[in-house]
Each structure stands twice: as structure tokens, then as C-alpha cells.
Amino acid sequence: MGGRDGDAVTRERVSSGTEWEATVGYSRAIRADGRVSVAGTTATDEDGDPVAPGDAYAQTAHALGLVADALDEAGAGVEDVVRTRLFVTDIDDWEAVGRAHGEMFGEVRPATTMVEVSRLIHPDLVVEVEAEAVVTEE
């Protein structure tokens, strides 16, 4: 993979340590050339089991906490987030999802998209979150 002027993109991977990363071929987050991209994140515990089945607010808050952890590991923070995407299984949950998002980001106010999807990876999961951040390269 090439970057500007044929130089290789400098890439740092963040792993959650799950078996799915190697199987599916993804990373929890990637830091490359001043950008941090956090993969779709759901509200799961250390064993991969859903947290707060069906509770849109609690799942959003939990998933955002995992996103914040991934950002931190990649050398970024919530204050660096410029974009989020929220995938929900019931758009009528927009207020609960939005409240949790607002509590996490406050005045950061990243560009945000929320869309309804037919389902997520597990039937008890009702929200999935992606985030992108911009950080100054050292």
C-alpha cells in the first residue's frame, strides 16, 4: 500500500484481542497518517457476550466507552473525534442513542450519522458505533 509520493502509509494497529480480528481480518482501530479509525463497536463484554440486551441507551454508552478505550490506545481521545456513525436496529431509539452520544462528546460535537439497519451481529445488540479522529503526528 502506498501513501503520498510512493511512501508507505505509517500504520499502527490496536487490537481488542478477540479471535474475530484474525478470522475476519480487521483491527479494533488503526492509526495512520494522523487519523484514527475505530471499527464498528458493539456493547459486548470481555467474552463477547452482549451487555444490556435490547437497551439502546446502555448499549450506546458501553460501546462508546470501548471506542474511547481504543482511541486512547491509539494515542487519541474523545476530543479528537471528528466523525461518528451510529447503526441502530430501531430508529425510534434515536433519543436514547443520541443522549448517550451527547453525554460522551459534549461540545466536541463530531459530524454524526445515525441509520437504521435490519440487524446486527447478535439479536440482543441494538446499536453499533464507528468513530474517526484526527491527531497531530509526533
KAKARA-V391243 format. One record per residue. N is the residue number from 0. D_FIRST is the distance of its C-alpha to the first C-alpha in Angstrom with 1 decimal. Layout:
N;D_FIRST  N;D_FIRST
This chain:
0;0.0  1;3.8  2;6.9  3;10.4  4;11.8  5;8.7  6;8.7  7;6.2  8;7.0  9;10.1  10;10.6  11;14.1  12;15.2  13;18.7  14;20.5  15;23.8  16;24.6  17;25.4  18;25.1  19;23.4  20;20.1  21;19.5  22;21.3  23;19.5  24;16.1  25;15.9  26;16.6  27;19.7  28;17.7  29;14.5  30;14.8  31;11.9  32;13.1  33;16.6  34;16.2  35;17.3  36;17.1  37;19.7  38;19.6  39;22.8  40;25.6  41;29.1  42;32.3  43;32.3  44;33.9  45;32.7  46;33.6  47;31.7  48;35.0  49;35.5  50;37.2  51;40.0  52;39.9  53;40.3  54;40.7  55;38.3  56;39.1  57;38.8  58;35.6  59;33.9  60;35.2  61;34.0  62;30.5  63;30.2  64;31.3  65;28.5  66;26.0  67;27.7  68;27.4  69;23.6  70;23.4  71;25.6  72;23.6  73;20.5  74;22.8  75;23.6  76;26.8  77;28.4  78;29.3  79;25.6  80;25.1  81;24.7  82;24.3  83;25.6  84;25.9  85;28.9  86;29.4  87;33.1  88;35.2  89;38.2  90;37.9  91;41.4  92;40.0  93;38.3  94;40.8  95;40.4  96;36.6  97;36.8  98;39.3  99;37.0  100;34.1  101;36.4  102;37.7  103;34.3  104;33.0  105;36.4  106;36.0  107;32.2  108;32.4  109;28.7  110;28.1  111;28.8  112;28.9  113;31.1  114;31.3  115;33.4  116;31.9  117;33.9  118;33.0  119;30.6  120;29.8  121;33.3  122;36.5  123;37.6  124;34.5  125;35.1  126;32.2  127;28.5  128;26.8  129;23.3  130;22.7  131;20.4  132;21.3  133;20.6  134;21.4  135;21.9  136;19.6  137;21.8
